[in-house]
């Protein structure tokens, strides 16, 4: 397997030869935590600051209430986001990136930038 992946590539990606196994790959580990249909979009919405569940529903209208709630719980369990509950006349909750989640901001910004370029390329080839 090491002949397939040059040493410089394995070092640059943070992988060694054992990393080629899915369970050991850092990219795979990251995607297990933040991958999914809505998680990257949720994280993108939270990168600028706290957002309520209702705001997330309006900003990601294609996500059902159930799935959005489930994905938020998974991100909370992974320690990537935190939920703050406020008692007012009605109990309100806001979601925000945790300290660990805030380290994803540069990655999310780069992903958005890449996506913009990809959309332009797709229009060119269409």
N, CA, C and O atoms as a printed pandas DataFrame, in Angstrom:
     atom_number atom_name residue_name chain_id  residue_number  x_coord  y_coord  z_coord
0              1         N          UNK        A               1    0.819   -1.193    0.000
1              2        CA          UNK        A               1    0.000    0.000    0.000
2              3         C          UNK        A               1    0.866    1.261    0.000
3              4         O          UNK        A               1    0.461    2.279   -0.560
4              5         N          UNK        A               2    2.044    1.212    0.615
5              6        CA          UNK        A               2    2.894    2.387    0.654
6              7         C          UNK        A               2    3.414    2.752   -0.732
7              8         O          UNK        A               2    3.742    3.914   -0.972
8              9         N          UNK        A               3    3.497    1.777   -1.662
9             10        CA          UNK        A               3    3.930    2.076   -3.013
10            11         C          UNK        A               3    2.874    2.904   -3.750
11            12         O          UNK        A               3    3.218    3.679   -4.642
12            13         N          UNK        A               4    1.616    2.756   -3.397
13            14        CA          UNK        A               4    0.537    3.487   -4.048
14            15         C          UNK        A               4    0.535    4.957   -3.634
15            16         O          UNK        A               4    0.230    5.827   -4.450
16            17         N          UNK        A               5    0.872    5.242   -2.379
17            18        CA          UNK        A               5    0.861    6.596   -1.852
18            19         C          UNK        A               5    2.281    7.009   -1.506
19            20         O          UNK        A               5    2.860    6.464   -0.566
20            21         N          UNK        A               6    2.870    7.974   -2.251
21            22        CA          UNK        A               6    4.243    8.385   -1.967
22            23         C          UNK        A               6    4.379    8.934   -0.552
23            24         O          UNK        A               6    3.427    9.466    0.019
24            25         N          UNK        A               7    5.569    8.796   -0.006
25            26        CA          UNK        A               7    5.842    9.224    1.368
26            27         C          UNK        A               7    5.531   10.705    1.563
27            28         O          UNK        A               7    4.978   11.084    2.596
28            29         N          UNK        A               8    5.881   11.560    0.576
29            30        CA          UNK        A               8    5.618   12.992    0.736
30            31         C          UNK        A               8    4.130   13.275    0.882
31            32         O          UNK        A               8    3.736   14.178    1.620
32            33         N          UNK        A               9    3.295   12.496    0.174
33            34        CA          UNK        A               9    1.854   12.691    0.268
34            35         C          UNK        A               9    1.335   12.227    1.622
35            36         O          UNK        A               9    0.483   12.879    2.227
36            37         N          UNK        A              10    1.854   11.099    2.090
37            38        CA          UNK        A              10    1.419   10.603    3.393
38            39         C          UNK        A              10    1.807   11.586    4.486
39            40         O          UNK        A              10    1.023   11.815    5.407
40            41         N          UNK        A              11    2.988   12.168    4.409
41            42        CA          UNK        A              11    3.427   13.137    5.426
42            43         C          UNK        A              11    2.618   14.423    5.343
43            44         O          UNK        A              11    2.211   14.966    6.370
44            45         N          UNK        A              12    2.382   14.915    4.134
45            46        CA          UNK        A              12    1.640   16.169    3.952
46            47         C          UNK        A              12    0.211   16.053    4.481
47            48         O          UNK        A              12   -0.322   17.014    5.037
48            49         N          UNK        A              13   -0.406   14.896    4.313
49            50        CA          UNK        A              13   -1.790   14.718    4.746
50            51         C          UNK        A              13   -1.891   14.314    6.211
51            52         O          UNK        A              13   -2.992   14.194    6.747
52            53         N          UNK        A              14   -0.748   14.104    6.862
53            54        CA          UNK        A              14   -0.764   13.669    8.261
54            55         C          UNK        A              14   -0.988   12.179    8.391
55            56         O          UNK        A              14   -1.251   11.684    9.487
56            57         N          UNK        A              15   -0.887   11.456    7.286
57            58        CA          UNK        A              15   -1.140   10.019    7.294
58            59         C          UNK        A              15    0.173    9.257    7.190
59            60         O          UNK        A              15    1.137    9.729    6.589
60            61         N          UNK        A              16    0.191    8.090    7.777
61            62        CA          UNK        A              16    1.256    7.148    7.507
62            63         C          UNK        A              16    0.620    5.974    6.763
63            64         O          UNK        A              16   -0.559    6.042    6.416
64            65         N          UNK        A              17    1.348    4.932    6.515
65            66        CA          UNK        A              17    0.788    3.835    5.717
66            67         C          UNK        A              17   -0.418    3.207    6.391
67            68         O          UNK        A              17   -1.345    2.785    5.699
68            69         N          UNK        A              18   -0.443    3.126    7.722
69            70        CA          UNK        A              18   -1.587    2.543    8.423
70            71         C          UNK        A              18   -2.829    3.415    8.278
71            72         O          UNK        A              18   -3.954    2.943    8.443
72            73         N          UNK        A              19   -2.614    4.682    7.969
73            74        CA          UNK        A              19   -3.728    5.618    7.846
74            75         C          UNK        A              19   -4.612    5.316    6.653
75            76         O          UNK        A              19   -5.744    5.795    6.588
76            77         N          UNK        A              20   -4.129    4.550    5.731
77            78        CA          UNK        A              20   -4.935    4.252    4.562
78            79         C          UNK        A              20   -6.154    3.409    4.919
79            80         O          UNK        A              20   -7.077    3.283    4.114
80            81         N          UNK        A              21   -6.165    2.835    6.109
81            82        CA          UNK        A              21   -7.360    2.170    6.590
82            83         C          UNK        A              21   -8.361    3.240    6.997
83            84         O          UNK        A              21   -7.994    4.226    7.635
84            85         N          UNK        A              22   -9.593    3.053    6.639
85            86        CA          UNK        A              22  -10.629    4.052    6.890
86            87         C          UNK        A              22  -10.694    4.482    8.347
87            88         O          UNK        A              22  -10.819    5.673    8.632
88            89         N          UNK        A              23  -10.611    3.536    9.271
89            90        CA          UNK        A              23  -10.744    3.858   10.693
90            91         C          UNK        A              23   -9.593    4.712   11.216
91            92         O          UNK        A              23   -9.738    5.379   12.240
92            93         N          UNK        A              24   -8.449    4.702   10.525
93            94        CA          UNK        A              24   -7.275    5.444   10.976
94            95         C          UNK        A              24   -7.069    6.767   10.254
95            96         O          UNK        A              24   -6.217    7.559   10.659
96            97         N          UNK        A              25   -7.805    7.018    9.226
97            98        CA          UNK        A              25   -7.604    8.211    8.409
98            99         C          UNK        A              25   -8.167    9.453    9.103
99           100         O          UNK        A              25   -9.323    9.432    9.526
100          101         N          UNK        A              26   -7.393   10.530    9.235
101          102        CA          UNK        A              26   -7.893   11.738    9.898
102          103         C          UNK        A              26   -9.042   12.406    9.150
103          104         O          UNK        A              26   -9.913   13.007    9.777
104          105         N          UNK        A              27   -9.060   12.313    7.835
105          106        CA          UNK        A              27  -10.171   12.890    7.075
106          107         C          UNK        A              27  -11.453   12.124    7.380
107          108         O          UNK        A              27  -12.514   12.719    7.566
108          109         N          UNK        A              28  -11.343   10.803    7.428
109          110        CA          UNK        A              28  -12.497    9.972    7.767
110          111         C          UNK        A              28  -12.992   10.285    9.178
111          112         O          UNK        A              28  -14.198   10.352    9.415
112          113         N          UNK        A              29  -12.061   10.477   10.114
113          114        CA          UNK        A              29  -12.431   10.803   11.499
114          115         C          UNK        A              29  -13.193   12.128   11.545
115          116         O          UNK        A              29  -14.194   12.250   12.252
116          117         N          UNK        A              30  -12.719   13.109   10.793
117          118        CA          UNK        A              30  -13.390   14.409   10.760
118          119         C          UNK        A              30  -14.786   14.286   10.162
119          120         O          UNK        A              30  -15.743   14.866   10.676
120          121         N          UNK        A              31  -14.896   13.530    9.077
121          122        CA          UNK        A              31  -16.202   13.391    8.424
122          123         C          UNK        A              31  -17.195   12.613    9.274
123          124         O          UNK        A              31  -18.402   12.834    9.174
124          125         N          UNK        A              32  -16.702   11.706   10.106
125          126        CA          UNK        A              32  -17.624   11.010   11.018
126          127         C          UNK        A              32  -18.265   11.995   11.990
127          128         O          UNK        A              32  -19.402   11.792   12.416
128          129         N          UNK        A              33  -17.550   13.055   12.341
129          130        CA          UNK        A              33  -18.076   14.051   13.281
130          131         C          UNK        A              33  -18.901   15.134   12.606
131          132         O          UNK        A              33  -19.957   15.514   13.112
132          133         N          UNK        A              34  -18.437   15.631   11.480
133          134        CA          UNK        A              34  -19.100   16.785   10.860
134          135         C          UNK        A              34  -19.757   16.471    9.525
135          136         O          UNK        A              34  -20.346   17.355    8.903
136          137         N          UNK        A              35  -19.664   15.221    9.075
137          138        CA          UNK        A              35  -20.266   14.842    7.811
138          139         C          UNK        A              35  -21.752   14.599    7.968
139          140         O          UNK        A              35  -22.247   14.402    9.078
140          141         N          UNK        A              36  -22.443   14.613    6.880
141          142        CA          UNK        A              36  -23.888   14.416    6.879
142          143         C          UNK        A              36  -24.518   15.455    5.984
143          144         O          UNK        A              36  -23.872   16.420    5.575
144          145         N          UNK        A              37  -25.765   15.254    5.690
145          146        CA          UNK        A              37  -26.430   16.136    4.741
146          147         C          UNK        A              37  -26.531   17.577    5.256
147          148         O          UNK        A              37  -26.373   18.516    4.476
148          149         N          UNK        A              38  -26.790   17.764    6.542
149          150        CA          UNK        A              38  -27.055   19.110    7.056
150          151         C          UNK        A              38  -25.995   19.639    8.007
151          152         O          UNK        A              38  -25.940   20.847    8.237
152          153         N          UNK        A              39  -25.155   18.788    8.565
153          154        CA          UNK        A              39  -24.176   19.251    9.555
154          155         C          UNK        A              39  -23.259   20.353    9.031
155          156         O          UNK        A              39  -23.067   21.345    9.734
156          157         N          UNK        A              40  -22.683   20.232    7.838
157          158        CA          UNK        A              40  -21.836   21.329    7.366
158          159         C          UNK        A              40  -22.606   22.644    7.219
159          160         O          UNK        A              40  -22.065   23.716    7.490
160          161         N          UNK        A              41  -23.873   22.559    6.789
161          162        CA          UNK        A              41  -24.674   23.780    6.658
162          163         C          UNK        A              41  -25.004   24.368    8.028
163          164         O          UNK        A              41  -25.008   25.588    8.195
164          165         N          UNK        A              42  -25.275   23.519    8.995
165          166        CA          UNK        A              42  -25.534   23.980   10.360
166          167         C          UNK        A              42  -24.301   24.694   10.892
167          168         O          UNK        A              42  -24.400   25.796   11.432
168          169         N          UNK        A              43  -23.146   24.069   10.740
169          170        CA          UNK        A              43  -21.897   24.656   11.227
170          171         C          UNK        A              43  -21.607   25.969   10.522
171          172         O          UNK        A              43  -21.123   26.913   11.148
172          173         N          UNK        A              44  -21.892   26.042    9.242
173          174        CA          UNK        A              44  -21.684   27.281    8.499
174          175         C          UNK        A              44  -22.562   28.400    9.048
175          176         O          UNK        A              44  -22.122   29.547    9.133
176          177         N          UNK        A              45  -23.794   28.077    9.420
177          178        CA          UNK        A              45  -24.690   29.083    9.989
178          179         C          UNK        A              45  -24.237   29.534   11.378
179          180         O          UNK        A              45  -24.459   30.681   11.764
180          181         N          UNK        A              46  -23.609   28.640   12.118
181          182        CA          UNK        A              46  -23.189   28.953   13.485
182          183         C          UNK        A              46  -21.829   29.645   13.553
183          184         O          UNK        A              46  -21.454   30.153   14.610
184          185         N          UNK        A              47  -21.088   29.676   12.455
185          186        CA          UNK        A              47  -19.724   30.220   12.517
186          187         C          UNK        A              47  -19.692   31.714   12.835
187          188         O          UNK        A              47  -18.678   32.223   13.312
188          189         N          UNK        A              48  -20.789   32.416   12.576
189          190        CA          UNK        A              48  -20.823   33.859   12.838
190          191         C          UNK        A              48  -21.354   34.214   14.221
191          192         O          UNK        A              48  -21.264   35.366   14.646
192          193         N          UNK        A              49  -21.905   33.228   14.924
193          194        CA          UNK        A              49  -22.426   33.504   16.257
194          195         C          UNK        A              49  -23.638   32.655   16.574
195          196         O          UNK        A              49  -24.073   31.849   15.752
196          197         N          UNK        A              50  -24.191   32.838   17.787
197          198        CA          UNK        A              50  -25.325   32.023   18.234
198          199         C          UNK        A              50  -26.555   32.180   17.337
199          200         O          UNK        A              50  -26.848   33.261   16.826
200          201         N          UNK        A              51  -27.262   31.058   17.166
201          202        CA          UNK        A              51  -28.452   31.027   16.321
202          203         C          UNK        A              51  -29.500   30.165   17.021
203          204         O          UNK        A              51  -29.174   29.120   17.584
204          205         N          UNK        A              52  -30.744   30.601   16.985
205          206        CA          UNK        A              52  -31.826   29.805   17.579
206          207         C          UNK        A              52  -32.238   28.687   16.629
207          208         O          UNK        A              52  -31.901   28.708   15.445
208          209         N          UNK        A              53  -32.972   27.709   17.160
209          210        CA          UNK        A              53  -33.463   26.602   16.345
210          211         C          UNK        A              53  -34.355   27.130   15.228
211          212         O          UNK        A              53  -34.252   26.684   14.085
212          213         N          UNK        A              54  -35.222   28.069   15.553
213          214        CA          UNK        A              54  -36.122   28.646   14.545
214          215         C          UNK        A              54  -35.367   29.336   13.421
215          216         O          UNK        A              54  -35.746   29.232   12.254
216          217         N          UNK        A              55  -34.297   30.044   13.774
217          218        CA          UNK        A              55  -33.488   30.692   12.744
218          219         C          UNK        A              55  -32.827   29.657   11.846
219          220         O          UNK        A              55  -32.760   29.828   10.629
220          221         N          UNK        A              56  -32.337   28.576   12.459
221          222        CA          UNK        A              56  -31.730   27.507   11.658
222          223         C          UNK        A              56  -32.760   26.900   10.702
223          224         O          UNK        A              56  -32.446   26.624    9.544
224          225         N          UNK        A              57  -33.979   26.695   11.182
225          226        CA          UNK        A              57  -35.031   26.146   10.316
226          227         C          UNK        A              57  -35.301   27.061    9.128
227          228         O          UNK        A              57  -35.499   26.587    8.009
228          229         N          UNK        A              58  -35.311   28.368    9.369
229          230        CA          UNK        A              58  -35.556   29.316    8.276
230          231         C          UNK        A              58  -34.367   29.386    7.316
231          232         O          UNK        A              58  -34.551   29.564    6.112
232          233         N          UNK        A              59  -33.166   29.248    7.841
233          234        CA          UNK        A              59  -31.978   29.335    6.998
234          235         C          UNK        A              59  -31.689   28.046    6.231
235          236         O          UNK        A              59  -31.031   28.073    5.191
236          237         N          UNK        A              60  -32.179   26.921    6.745
237          238        CA          UNK        A              60  -32.002   25.621    6.083
238          239         C          UNK        A              60  -33.390   24.992    5.941
239          240         O          UNK        A              60  -33.685   23.995    6.600
240          241         N          UNK        A              61  -34.233   25.559    5.098
241          242        CA          UNK        A              61  -35.636   25.115    5.033
242          243         C          UNK        A              61  -35.836   23.684    4.533
243          244         O          UNK        A              61  -36.874   23.080    4.803
244          245         N          UNK        A              62  -34.868   23.139    3.816
245          246        CA          UNK        A              62  -35.022   21.783    3.293
246          247         C          UNK        A              62  -34.877   20.723    4.382
247          248         O          UNK        A              62  -35.335   19.593    4.210
248          249         N          UNK        A              63  -34.248   21.076    5.495
249          250        CA          UNK        A              63  -34.051   20.120    6.595
250          251         C          UNK        A              63  -35.334   20.025    7.421
251          252         O          UNK        A              63  -35.875   21.040    7.859
252          253         N          UNK        A              64  -35.809   18.810    7.626
253          254        CA          UNK        A              64  -37.012   18.642    8.445
254          255         C          UNK        A              64  -36.690   18.960    9.905
255          256         O          UNK        A              64  -35.530   18.916   10.317
256          257         N          UNK        A              65  -37.711   19.275   10.673
257          258        CA          UNK        A              65  -37.576   19.576   12.092
258          259         C          UNK        A              65  -36.859   18.425   12.806
259          260         O          UNK        A              65  -35.931   18.647   13.583
260          261         N          UNK        A              66  -37.296   17.214   12.536
261          262        CA          UNK        A              66  -36.746   16.023   13.181
262          263         C          UNK        A              66  -35.263   15.836   12.865
263          264         O          UNK        A              66  -34.456   15.614   13.768
264          265         N          UNK        A              67  -34.910   15.924   11.598
265          266        CA          UNK        A              67  -33.522   15.698   11.182
266          267         C          UNK        A              67  -32.620   16.825   11.688
267          268         O          UNK        A              67  -31.503   16.565   12.135
268          269         N          UNK        A              68  -33.084   18.054   11.625
269          270        CA          UNK        A              68  -32.298   19.178   12.115
270          271         C          UNK        A              68  -32.009   19.003   13.609
271          272         O          UNK        A              68  -30.878   19.196   14.056
272          273         N          UNK        A              69  -33.031   18.638   14.368
273          274        CA          UNK        A              69  -32.871   18.413   15.800
274          275         C          UNK        A              69  -31.880   17.273   16.064
275          276         O          UNK        A              69  -31.034   17.374   16.953
276          277         N          UNK        A              70  -31.988   16.205   15.295
277          278        CA          UNK        A              70  -31.101   15.047   15.441
278          279         C          UNK        A              70  -29.650   15.425   15.145
279          280         O          UNK        A              70  -28.745   15.024   15.877
280          281         N          UNK        A              71  -29.427   16.177   14.099
281          282        CA          UNK        A              71  -28.071   16.579   13.723
282          283         C          UNK        A              71  -27.485   17.536   14.762
283          284         O          UNK        A              71  -26.294   17.468   15.065
284          285         N          UNK        A              72  -28.314   18.423   15.304
285          286        CA          UNK        A              72  -27.844   19.314   16.369
286          287         C          UNK        A              72  -27.425   18.512   17.598
287          288         O          UNK        A              72  -26.404   18.814   18.215
288          289         N          UNK        A              73  -28.200   17.499   17.953
289          290        CA          UNK        A              73  -27.856   16.649   19.098
290          291         C          UNK        A              73  -26.544   15.908   18.864
291          292         O          UNK        A              73  -25.731   15.776   19.779
292          293         N          UNK        A              74  -26.340   15.428   17.648
293          294        CA          UNK        A              74  -25.098   14.726   17.330
294          295         C          UNK        A              74  -23.895   15.668   17.420
295          296         O          UNK        A              74  -22.843   15.287   17.932
296          297         N          UNK        A              75  -24.051   16.884   16.927
297          298        CA          UNK        A              75  -22.963   17.861   17.009
298          299         C          UNK        A              75  -22.686   18.248   18.457
299          300         O          UNK        A              75  -21.536   18.469   18.834
300          301         N          UNK        A              76  -23.742   18.330   19.270
301          302        CA          UNK        A              76  -23.576   18.601   20.702
302          303         C          UNK        A              76  -22.824   17.460   21.376
303          304         O          UNK        A              76  -21.884   17.693   22.136
304          305         N          UNK        A              77  -23.237   16.234   21.098
305          306        CA          UNK        A              77  -22.601   15.058   21.706
306          307         C          UNK        A              77  -21.135   14.963   21.320
307          308         O          UNK        A              77  -20.320   14.465   22.097
308          309         N          UNK        A              78  -20.791   15.434   20.131
309          310        CA          UNK        A              78  -19.401   15.412   19.672
310          311         C          UNK        A              78  -18.585   16.565   20.256
311          312         O          UNK        A              78  -17.367   16.618   20.085
312          313         N          UNK        A              79  -19.263   17.490   20.950
313          314        CA          UNK        A              79  -18.563   18.625   21.555
314          315         C          UNK        A              79  -18.226   19.730   20.576
315          316         O          UNK        A              79  -17.364   20.564   20.854
316          317         N          UNK        A              80  -18.895   19.747   19.430
317          318        CA          UNK        A              80  -18.608   20.744   18.405
318          319         C          UNK        A              80  -19.483   21.987   18.570
319          320         O          UNK        A              80  -19.068   23.093   18.225
320          321         N          UNK        A              81  -20.689   21.800   19.096
321          322        CA          UNK        A              81  -21.565   22.936   19.369
322          323         C          UNK        A              81  -22.062   22.850   20.810
323          324         O          UNK        A              81  -21.994   21.800   21.450
324          325         N          UNK        A              82  -22.560   23.975   21.296
325          326        CA          UNK        A              82  -23.163   24.020   22.634
326          327         C          UNK        A              82  -24.552   24.641   22.512
327          328         O          UNK        A              82  -24.823   25.456   21.631
328          329         N          UNK        A              83  -25.406   24.228   23.418
329          330        CA          UNK        A              83  -26.773   24.746   23.465
330          331         C          UNK        A              83  -26.928   25.540   24.756
331          332         O          UNK        A              83  -26.654   25.037   25.845
332          333         N          UNK        A              84  -27.368   26.775   24.619
333          334        CA          UNK        A              84  -27.629   27.621   25.782
334          335         C          UNK        A              84  -29.130   27.850   25.858
335          336         O          UNK        A              84  -29.753   28.261   24.879
336          337         N          UNK        A              85  -29.709   27.583   27.023
337          338        CA          UNK        A              85  -31.149   27.747   27.222
338          339         C          UNK        A              85  -31.390   28.940   28.132
339          340         O          UNK        A              85  -30.738   29.093   29.164
340          341         N          UNK        A              86  -32.342   29.790   27.731
341          342        CA          UNK        A              86  -32.683   30.992   28.482
342          343         C          UNK        A              86  -34.138   30.930   28.905
343          344         O          UNK        A              86  -35.013   30.597   28.105
344          345         N          UNK        A              87  -34.392   31.249   30.154
345          346        CA          UNK        A              87  -35.775   31.288   30.631
346          347         C          UNK        A              87  -36.272   32.723   30.554
347          348         O          UNK        A              87  -35.827   33.602   31.292
348          349         N          UNK        A              88  -37.196   32.927   29.650
349          350        CA          UNK        A              88  -37.877   34.203   29.526
350          351         C          UNK        A              88  -39.346   33.897   29.738
351          352         O          UNK        A              88  -39.675   32.986   30.499
352          353         N          UNK        A              89  -40.226   34.618   29.099
353          354        CA          UNK        A              89  -41.638   34.256   29.186
354          355         C          UNK        A              89  -41.844   32.880   28.549
355          356         O          UNK        A              89  -42.738   32.122   28.925
356          357         N          UNK        A              90  -40.981   32.588   27.570
357          358        CA          UNK        A              90  -40.939   31.283   26.916
358          359         C          UNK        A              90  -39.490   30.817   26.963
359          360         O          UNK        A              90  -38.575   31.630   26.826
360          361         N          UNK        A              91  -39.271   29.531   27.153
361          362        CA          UNK        A              91  -37.900   29.023   27.178
362          363         C          UNK        A              91  -37.326   29.095   25.769
363          364         O          UNK        A              91  -37.930   28.602   24.815
364          365         N          UNK        A              92  -36.166   29.707   25.649
365          366        CA          UNK        A              92  -35.499   29.869   24.359
366          367         C          UNK        A              92  -34.126   29.212   24.417
367          368         O          UNK        A              92  -33.471   29.189   25.458
368          369         N          UNK        A              93  -33.709   28.681   23.272
369          370        CA          UNK        A              93  -32.399   28.055   23.167
370          371         C          UNK        A              93  -31.641   28.627   21.983
371          372         O          UNK        A              93  -32.213   28.900   20.928
372          373         N          UNK        A              94  -30.359   28.800   22.177
373          374        CA          UNK        A              94  -29.466   29.212   21.105
374          375         C          UNK        A              94  -28.371   28.173   20.973
375          376         O          UNK        A              94  -27.954   27.566   21.960
376          377         N          UNK        A              95  -27.913   27.974   19.766
377          378        CA          UNK        A              95  -26.808   27.072   19.496
378          379         C          UNK        A              95  -25.622   27.908   19.032
379          380         O          UNK        A              95  -25.783   28.895   18.315
380          381         N          UNK        A              96  -24.445   27.504   19.447
381          382        CA          UNK        A              96  -23.228   28.180   19.010
382          383         C          UNK        A              96  -22.093   27.171   18.940
383          384         O          UNK        A              96  -22.188   26.071   19.485
384          385         N          UNK        A              97  -21.029   27.555   18.270
385          386        CA          UNK        A              97  -19.859   26.683   18.191
386          387         C          UNK        A              97  -19.174   26.636   19.550
387          388         O          UNK        A              97  -19.063   27.654   20.232
388          389         N          UNK        A              98  -18.722   25.468   19.933
389          390        CA          UNK        A              98  -17.931   25.317   21.151
390          391         C          UNK        A              98  -16.518   25.807   20.847
391          392         O          UNK        A              98  -16.221   26.211   19.722
392          393         N          UNK        A              99  -15.660   25.770   21.844
393          394        CA          UNK        A              99  -14.260   26.150   21.617
394          395         C          UNK        A              99  -13.656   25.268   20.528
395          396         O          UNK        A              99  -12.953   25.752   19.642
396          397         N          UNK        A             100  -13.935   23.987   20.604
397          398        CA          UNK        A             100  -13.450   23.053   19.584
398          399         C          UNK        A             100  -14.085   23.360   18.230
399          400         O          UNK        A             100  -13.402   23.321   17.207
400          401         N          UNK        A             101  -15.363   23.659   18.211
401          402        CA          UNK        A             101  -16.063   23.967   16.971
402          403         C          UNK        A             101  -15.560   25.232   16.302
403          404         O          UNK        A             101  -15.561   25.329   15.075
404          405         N          UNK        A             102  -15.128   26.204   17.099
405          406        CA          UNK        A             102  -14.615   27.454   16.532
406          407         C          UNK        A             102  -13.350   27.218   15.709
407          408         O          UNK        A             102  -13.034   28.012   14.823
408          409         N          UNK        A             103  -12.627   26.141   15.992
409          410        CA          UNK        A             103  -11.437   25.833   15.188
410          411         C          UNK        A             103  -11.812   25.432   13.769
411          412         O          UNK        A             103  -10.946   25.379   12.896
412          413         N          UNK        A             104  -13.082   25.148   13.524
413          414        CA          UNK        A             104  -13.550   24.795   12.181
414          415         C          UNK        A             104  -13.815   26.014   11.296
415          416         O          UNK        A             104  -13.999   25.863   10.088
416          417         N          UNK        A             105  -13.837   27.212   11.873
417          418        CA          UNK        A             105  -14.161   28.404   11.079
418          419         C          UNK        A             105  -13.310   28.542    9.822
419          420         O          UNK        A             105  -13.862   28.750    8.742
420          421         N          UNK        A             106  -11.968   28.432    9.922
421          422        CA          UNK        A             106  -11.173   28.552    8.688
422          423         C          UNK        A             106  -11.508   27.468    7.666
423          424         O          UNK        A             106  -11.516   27.728    6.463
424          425         N          UNK        A             107  -11.780   26.270    8.137
425          426        CA          UNK        A             107  -12.138   25.166    7.236
426          427         C          UNK        A             107  -13.461   25.469    6.545
427          428         O          UNK        A             107  -13.589   25.265    5.338
428          429         N          UNK        A             108  -14.449   25.953    7.297
429          430        CA          UNK        A             108  -15.753   26.290    6.726
430          431         C          UNK        A             108  -15.635   27.426    5.717
431          432         O          UNK        A             108  -16.288   27.404    4.673
432          433         N          UNK        A             109  -14.802   28.418    6.028
433          434        CA          UNK        A             109  -14.592   29.529    5.093
434          435         C          UNK        A             109  -13.948   29.038    3.805
435          436         O          UNK        A             109  -14.342   29.453    2.715
436          437         N          UNK        A             110  -12.959   28.157    3.925
437          438        CA          UNK        A             110  -12.295   27.605    2.748
438          439         C          UNK        A             110  -13.254   26.748    1.926
439          440         O          UNK        A             110  -13.242   26.802    0.697
440          441         N          UNK        A             111  -14.079   25.961    2.604
441          442        CA          UNK        A             111  -15.059   25.122    1.921
442          443         C          UNK        A             111  -16.055   25.986    1.147
443          444         O          UNK        A             111  -16.413   25.662    0.014
444          445         N          UNK        A             112  -16.497   27.078    1.755
445          446        CA          UNK        A             112  -17.431   27.992    1.083
446          447         C          UNK        A             112  -16.772   28.633   -0.138
447          448         O          UNK        A             112  -17.397   28.766   -1.190
448          449         N          UNK        A             113  -15.524   29.024    0.008
449          450        CA          UNK        A             113  -14.784   29.617   -1.106
450          451         C          UNK        A             113  -14.622   28.607   -2.242
451          452         O          UNK        A             113  -14.821   28.941   -3.410
452          453         N          UNK        A             114  -14.264   27.389   -1.898
453          454        CA          UNK        A             114  -14.129   26.335   -2.897
454          455         C          UNK        A             114  -15.466   26.094   -3.594
455          456         O          UNK        A             114  -15.518   25.918   -4.811
456          457         N          UNK        A             115  -16.539   26.088   -2.817
457          458        CA          UNK        A             115  -17.875   25.889   -3.376
458          459         C          UNK        A             115  -18.259   26.980   -4.371
459          460         O          UNK        A             115  -18.869   26.697   -5.402
460          461         N          UNK        A             116  -17.902   28.224   -4.062
461          462        CA          UNK        A             116  -18.179   29.331   -4.988
462          463         C          UNK        A             116  -17.480   29.103   -6.318
463          464         O          UNK        A             116  -18.080   29.269   -7.380
464          465         N          UNK        A             117  -16.202   28.718   -6.255
465          466        CA          UNK        A             117  -15.449   28.451   -7.484
466          467         C          UNK        A             117  -16.032   27.255   -8.230
467          468         O          UNK        A             117  -16.110   27.273   -9.458
468          469         N          UNK        A             118  -16.439   26.227   -7.511
469          470        CA          UNK        A             118  -17.015   25.038   -8.133
470          471         C          UNK        A             118  -18.319   25.385   -8.851
471          472         O          UNK        A             118  -18.577   24.881   -9.945
472          473         N          UNK        A             119  -19.141   26.244   -8.241
473          474        CA          UNK        A             119  -20.394   26.660   -8.884
474          475         C          UNK        A             119  -20.109   27.400  -10.190
475          476         O          UNK        A             119  -20.803   27.199  -11.187
476          477         N          UNK        A             120  -19.094   28.249  -10.179
477          478        CA          UNK        A             120  -18.736   28.998  -11.404
478          479         C          UNK        A             120  -18.263   28.044  -12.483
479          480         O          UNK        A             120  -18.632   28.190  -13.649
480          481         N          UNK        A             121  -17.446   27.065  -12.104
481          482        CA          UNK        A             121  -16.951   26.090  -13.083
482          483         C          UNK        A             121  -18.108   25.276  -13.656
483          484         O          UNK        A             121  -18.133   24.995  -14.855
484          485         N          UNK        A             122  -19.045   24.903  -12.825
485          486        CA          UNK        A             122  -20.196   24.118  -13.302
486          487         C          UNK        A             122  -21.013   24.914  -14.309
487          488         O          UNK        A             122  -21.469   24.367  -15.313
488          489         N          UNK        A             123  -21.199   26.199  -14.048
489          490        CA          UNK        A             123  -21.941   27.045  -14.999
490          491         C          UNK        A             123  -21.189   27.137  -16.332
491          492         O          UNK        A             123  -21.803   27.183  -17.397
492          493         N          UNK        A             124  -19.871   27.161  -16.261
493          494        CA          UNK        A             124  -19.055   27.242  -17.464
494          495         C          UNK        A             124  -19.211   25.995  -18.313
495          496         O          UNK        A             124  -19.266   26.080  -19.540
496          497         N          UNK        A             125  -19.283   24.822  -17.662
497          498        CA          UNK        A             125  -19.371   23.559  -18.381
498          499         C          UNK        A             125  -20.795   23.158  -18.741
499          500         O          UNK        A             125  -20.994   22.220  -19.514
500          501         N          UNK        A             126  -21.773   23.840  -18.204
501          502        CA          UNK        A             126  -23.178   23.473  -18.471
502          503         C          UNK        A             126  -23.637   23.931  -19.822
503          504         O          UNK        A             126  -24.788   23.700  -20.193
